[in-house]
Amino acid sequence: MSALELKLDLPDKLAREASGLLTPEAIESLLRAEIRRRRVNKLFDAADRLLALDTPLTEAEVEAEIAAVREARRSSDV
């Protein structure tokens, strides 16, 4: 586990409203949710790019794309 110290400068009202969200557990949950959201968006972006292709991909090309995305995900998880 890594320790990371953050300093936030927030407007007073926002700081009061967010106080329950500033616990380590809540921040971890928020970060994990955002990471998941971004991964899903990347998958939809990739699907949109595939649909925009003039020629359909072969099954081997689709498998290669899937393998590349999985490898990129594994690399980013480390």
Summary of the structure (lengths in Angstrom):
residues: 78
radius of gyration: 19.1
end to end distance: 12.4
largest distance: 56.1
contacts: 128
relative contact order: 0.06
helix: 73%
strand: 0%
